[in-house]
Amino acid sequence: MPSERQWQAARARMQLYAALRAHFAAAGYLEVETPTLVPTPGLEPHIDPFEAKFVPQTGVGKARSLWLHTSPEYAMKRLLADGGPPLFQICKTYRNGEISGTHNPEFTMLEFYRPNADYHAIMADLETALASLPLPREGEGRGEGTPFSNTPWERLTVRDAVLRHTGIDLFVHHDGASLKKAAKDIGVHVGTSTDFDDVFFHVFLERVERKLGFGRPTFLIEYPASMASLARLKPGDPRVAERVELYVDGVELANGFSELIDPIEQRKRLLEEQALRRTLGRPAFELDEKFLEALPKMPPTGGIAVGLDRVLMLLLGAKEISDVLLFPAKDFV
């Protein structure tokens, strides 16, 4: 049976959804629903989808594997390509195997896109939306203001964040071997890999991530170009991509981009991810051709995905994601 804390979280969740829906409607966004059951999952190298077998019983269709989506991103972008207005969605999202203090394999995501905009605009929209959230009702959480109230939020480049907390300049140590040596010099051991991304994430997770977003939320921006498969490169500086993540109290809440809309470049990056999945021994799914076909019609767009269970944790001061779920997966797996 749910605890009293979980019932309180359920009431606060209702407040949260109502406030977000009212905010985005007033800002001119249209709420949409897209399928959670999809024929082609995403190709993120370190995310595994749940497989669901379709077995025809009415004579329509053929037996095949379908998948619970890991994000509604591809479908929402197809709507934008068809002339959609600013769009948002609050939906269940599924990622296999992810259970921890901040992960549940079924979780709730807010995802929104603004056409004819970039990551700066989408950061402003998210800051306004979360900073305006009401306090949980008395007895349901912290009462000294929400963790999102202290505006303006910090905008910090990945390069500056790593330099601040490690002394390493990613523009100097821009290849894996050099970065590995710099990491070793500060006591970060990265194993045998000399792949830049592998070394970076060892450094970032050990020395940087848990120090972000204290005092006020931090938008971490401009990731190295190799780390943003769905983002465009920054005009004038192709070393970095227009990717943003939101951190509060050392916890990552959101991931967004100035969206890549070049179908040739997007296909190239997806094929690289597909090959990496094979190298890692993970299933290498087919490319979503309908998504790629839609990209040439899609306007320049900013978009971001926000983990609402983690937002709720911060609003209530909860330590574990299971504290804000009525049926956490850890209770039955």
C-alpha positions as MATLAB code, in Angstrom:
seq = 'MPSERQWQAARARMQLYAALRAHFAAAGYLEVETPTLVPTPGLEPHIDPFEAKFVPQTGVGKARSLWLHTSPEYAMKRLLADGGPPLFQICKTYRNGEISGTHNPEFTMLEFYRPNADYHAIMADLETALASLPLPREGEGRGEGTPFSNTPWERLTVRDAVLRHTGIDLFVHHDGASLKKAAKDIGVHVGTSTDFDDVFFHVFLERVERKLGFGRPTFLIEYPASMASLARLKPGDPRVAERVELYVDGVELANGFSELIDPIEQRKRLLEEQALRRTLGRPAFELDEKFLEALPKMPPTGGIAVGLDRVLMLLLGAKEISDVLLFPAKDFV';
ca = [
       0.000    0.000    0.000;
       1.244    3.545   -0.709;
       2.676    5.451    2.234;
       1.281    8.807    3.343;
       4.291   10.429    1.683;
       3.382    8.779   -1.617;
      -0.237    9.953   -1.325;
       1.056   13.480   -0.692;
       3.226   13.164   -3.784;
       0.210   12.073   -5.831;
      -1.650   15.250   -4.821;
       1.410   17.386   -5.594;
       1.756   15.623   -8.971;
      -1.792   16.656   -9.876;
      -0.888   20.269   -9.006;
       2.283   20.062  -11.080;
       0.560   18.764  -14.208;
      -2.261   21.305  -13.923;
       0.195   24.190  -13.534;
       2.307   23.081  -16.496;
      -0.717   22.583  -18.744;
      -2.071   26.022  -17.859;
       1.321   27.634  -18.416;
       2.005   26.097  -21.817;
      -1.533   26.704  -23.049;
      -1.214   30.379  -22.094;
       2.146   30.510  -23.914;
       0.537   29.328  -27.155;
       1.577   25.669  -27.048;
      -0.723   22.862  -28.187;
      -0.838   19.697  -26.098;
      -0.568   16.546  -28.218;
      -0.509   12.798  -27.710;
       1.722   10.539  -29.787;
       1.959    6.726  -29.687;
       3.883    5.078  -26.891;
       4.006    1.881  -28.979;
       6.257    2.459  -32.000;
       7.662    0.373  -34.884;
      11.190    1.779  -34.615;
      12.877    2.714  -31.325;
      15.613    5.266  -30.885;
      19.269    4.387  -31.392;
      20.836    5.998  -28.322;
      23.820    3.729  -27.595;
      23.208    3.318  -23.867;
      19.387    3.158  -23.743;
      17.440   -0.061  -24.263;
      13.716   -0.071  -25.129;
      11.088   -2.564  -24.001;
      10.004   -4.954  -26.771;
       6.283   -5.686  -27.251;
       5.207   -8.401  -29.686;
       2.258   -7.587  -31.959;
       0.192  -10.690  -32.699;
      -2.650  -10.043  -35.224;
      -6.029  -11.440  -34.187;
      -8.372   -9.680  -36.622;
      -6.658  -10.492  -39.902;
      -5.130   -6.999  -40.082;
      -1.386   -6.547  -39.921;
       1.410   -9.049  -39.517;
       3.227  -10.414  -36.495;
       6.194   -8.237  -35.612;
       8.050   -6.553  -32.790;
       6.921   -3.153  -31.586;
       8.587   -1.071  -28.886;
       7.579    1.168  -26.013;
       9.089    4.529  -26.872;
      12.092    5.885  -25.005;
      11.010    9.403  -26.038;
       8.174   10.934  -28.092;
      10.754   12.999  -29.989;
      10.551   11.489  -33.471;
       6.746   11.647  -33.602;
       6.574   15.219  -32.312;
       9.117   16.366  -34.883;
       7.027   14.802  -37.643;
       4.102   16.920  -36.430;
       6.270   20.035  -36.605;
       7.324   19.094  -40.129;
       3.643   19.006  -41.078;
       3.207   22.611  -39.957;
       2.459   22.112  -36.270;
       2.527   25.031  -33.821;
       4.589   24.978  -30.620;
       3.868   21.558  -29.092;
       4.089   19.984  -25.669;
       3.332   16.581  -24.243;
       3.199   15.022  -20.777;
       3.588   11.295  -21.268;
       4.824    8.003  -19.899;
       8.245    6.992  -21.219;
      10.024    3.647  -20.918;
      13.687    2.642  -20.650;
      14.577   -0.936  -19.871;
      16.752   -1.824  -16.913;
      16.912    1.632  -15.312;
      16.250    1.421  -11.564;
      18.070    3.589   -9.025;
      17.385    6.407   -6.602;
      16.643    8.699   -9.565;
      15.584    6.151  -12.231;
      12.430    4.120  -12.793;
      11.948    2.104  -16.013;
       8.542    3.768  -16.498;
       8.645    7.510  -15.858;
       6.846   10.713  -16.799;
       8.313   13.179  -19.257;
       7.415   16.698  -20.301;
       8.632   17.259  -23.855;
       8.106   20.488  -25.772;
       9.199   22.080  -29.041;
       9.065   25.640  -30.345;
       9.436   26.056  -34.131;
      11.476   28.960  -35.496;
      13.472   29.037  -32.271;
      16.744   27.717  -30.846;
      18.057   26.367  -27.550;
      18.199   29.860  -26.029;
      14.462   30.288  -26.565;
      13.670   26.847  -25.208;
      15.773   27.525  -22.106;
      13.803   30.715  -21.513;
      10.499   28.838  -21.914;
      11.553   26.144  -19.441;
      12.877   28.644  -16.903;
       9.614   30.561  -16.978;
       7.543   27.381  -16.697;
       9.362   25.872  -13.714;
      10.092   29.123  -11.882;
       6.363   29.888  -11.863;
       5.332   26.543  -10.329;
       3.254   26.910   -7.157;
       4.521   25.601   -3.846;
       3.155   22.210   -2.845;
       0.247   22.506   -0.465;
       1.048   22.692    3.246;
       2.256   19.352    4.549;
       3.290   18.113    1.094;
       6.825   19.405    0.900;
       9.297   22.198    1.417;
       7.851   25.603    2.227;
      10.749   28.036    1.719;
      10.250   28.468   -2.017;
      10.751   25.988   -4.796;
      14.221   24.935   -6.014;
      13.383   26.730   -9.276;
      12.509   30.146   -7.827;
      15.980   31.700   -7.834;
      16.142   33.366  -11.264;
      17.858   34.068  -13.555;
      19.241   30.552  -13.852;
      22.915   30.056  -14.580;
      24.032   29.418  -18.166;
      27.353   27.573  -18.080;
      29.231   26.012  -20.995;
      30.534   22.467  -20.645;
      34.031   23.789  -21.271;
      33.734   26.314  -18.421;
      32.145   23.777  -16.061;
      34.962   21.265  -16.587;
      37.584   24.018  -16.295;
      35.982   25.329  -13.096;
      35.882   21.974  -11.312;
      38.953   20.185  -12.728;
      41.285   22.773  -14.274;
      41.118   20.884  -17.580;
      40.469   22.892  -20.753;
      38.565   20.726  -23.248;
      39.637   22.994  -26.102;
      43.282   22.216  -25.283;
      42.748   18.530  -24.477;
      40.428   17.904  -27.409;
      41.442   14.334  -28.245;
      41.002   11.221  -26.145;
      44.676   10.539  -25.448;
      45.384   14.088  -24.291;
      42.246   14.237  -22.159;
      43.090   10.859  -20.601;
      46.526   12.131  -19.553;
      44.979   15.297  -18.084;
      42.435   13.173  -16.210;
      45.168   10.939  -14.826;
      47.082   14.021  -13.653;
      44.137   15.019  -11.428;
      43.532   11.497  -10.139;
      40.649   10.396  -12.375;
      41.223    6.869  -13.652;
      39.431    6.046  -16.899;
      40.469    2.470  -17.637;
      41.956    1.467  -20.973;
      39.817    3.556  -23.331;
      41.256    6.535  -25.190;
      37.903    7.441  -26.772;
      37.253   11.119  -26.071;
      33.609   10.620  -25.070;
      34.446    7.762  -22.690;
      37.191    9.738  -20.986;
      35.034   12.870  -20.807;
      32.187   11.078  -19.048;
      34.545    9.572  -16.456;
      35.802   13.091  -15.657;
      32.362   14.675  -15.819;
      30.575   12.133  -13.623;
      33.334   11.969  -11.025;
      34.275   15.645  -10.717;
      31.646   17.905  -12.295;
      28.040   16.680  -12.430;
      27.327   16.509   -8.706;
      28.492   20.113   -8.238;
      26.037   21.685  -10.692;
      22.884   23.611   -9.890;
      23.396   24.516   -6.244;
      21.997   27.886   -5.126;
      20.147   28.224   -8.407;
      19.477   25.911  -11.369;
      22.202   25.581  -13.998;
      21.729   25.204  -17.724;
      24.797   23.330  -18.924;
      25.250   24.282  -22.578;
      27.447   23.695  -25.631;
      28.498   20.067  -25.376;
      31.416   18.737  -27.429;
      30.180   18.105  -30.966;
      30.469   14.319  -30.637;
      27.906   14.238  -27.812;
      24.773   15.582  -29.479;
      23.387   13.246  -32.111;
      20.139   15.217  -32.522;
      21.532   18.742  -32.122;
      22.945   21.139  -34.684;
      26.532   22.357  -34.370;
      26.975   25.914  -33.146;
      27.282   28.341  -36.074;
      30.802   29.725  -36.083;
      32.162   27.110  -33.668;
      31.711   23.514  -34.887;
      33.679   22.229  -31.886;
      30.459   22.340  -29.867;
      26.801   21.501  -30.393;
      23.797   23.538  -29.302;
      22.783   21.055  -26.609;
      21.564   21.955  -23.121;
      20.981   20.004  -19.921;
      19.345   21.380  -16.770;
      20.846   20.587  -13.360;
      19.468   21.291   -9.888;
      21.298   20.147   -6.744;
      23.561   17.916   -8.827;
      20.635   16.104  -10.484;
      20.049   16.210  -14.254;
      16.434   17.144  -15.035;
      16.295   17.947  -18.750;
      18.068   17.462  -22.058;
      17.434   19.599  -25.128;
      18.797   20.986  -28.379;
      18.661   23.391  -31.197;
      17.356   20.537  -33.302;
      19.315   19.071  -36.190;
      17.128   19.296  -39.298;
      19.646   18.305  -41.979;
      18.484   14.821  -43.085;
      21.863   13.864  -44.592;
      23.793   14.734  -41.452;
      21.102   13.156  -39.272;
      21.255    9.881  -41.206;
      25.040    9.855  -40.852;
      24.837   10.299  -37.088;
      22.142    7.649  -36.673;
      24.217    5.166  -38.685;
      27.154    5.910  -36.381;
      24.956    5.222  -33.351;
      23.672    2.045  -34.958;
      27.261    0.867  -35.493;
      28.181    1.739  -31.909;
      25.241   -0.303  -30.602;
      26.567   -3.292  -32.549;
      30.032   -2.744  -31.096;
      28.549   -2.653  -27.584;
      26.630   -5.882  -28.213;
      23.242   -4.149  -28.124;
      20.436   -4.615  -30.690;
      20.976   -2.327  -33.687;
      17.496   -1.215  -34.721;
      16.444    0.036  -38.130;
      16.487    3.753  -38.832;
      13.158    5.561  -38.569;
      12.759    6.457  -42.248;
       9.528    8.415  -41.733;
      11.345   10.656  -39.265;
      14.213   11.195  -41.706;
      11.796   11.892  -44.575;
      10.085   14.572  -42.473;
      13.231   16.507  -41.540;
      13.553   18.595  -44.740;
      10.136   20.110  -44.001;
      10.875   20.871  -40.360;
      11.605   24.517  -39.481;
      14.527   25.493  -37.240;
      13.342   24.347  -33.820;
      14.303   24.267  -30.171;
      13.159   21.337  -28.050;
      13.708   19.812  -24.632;
      12.645   16.798  -22.540;
      12.126   17.150  -18.785;
      11.890   14.346  -16.223;
       8.838   15.294  -14.188;
       9.328   12.666  -11.476;
      12.671   14.299  -10.657;
      11.057   17.753  -10.735;
       8.513   16.465   -8.226;
      11.281   15.000   -6.061;
      12.901   18.424   -5.839;
       9.629   20.205   -5.129;
       8.912   17.837   -2.233;
      12.446   17.348   -0.968;
      12.198   13.593   -1.670;
      15.407   11.570   -1.651;
      14.264    8.661   -3.829;
      12.143    8.516   -6.974;
      10.133    5.749   -5.301;
       8.902    8.351   -2.780;
       6.936   10.130   -5.532;
       5.508    7.040   -7.281;
       2.500    5.058   -6.099;
       3.845    1.848   -7.690;
       7.652    2.079   -8.053;
       9.180   -0.679  -10.160;
      11.625   -1.656   -7.428;
       8.679   -3.108   -5.508;
       7.959   -5.763   -8.148;
      11.159   -6.478  -10.100;
];
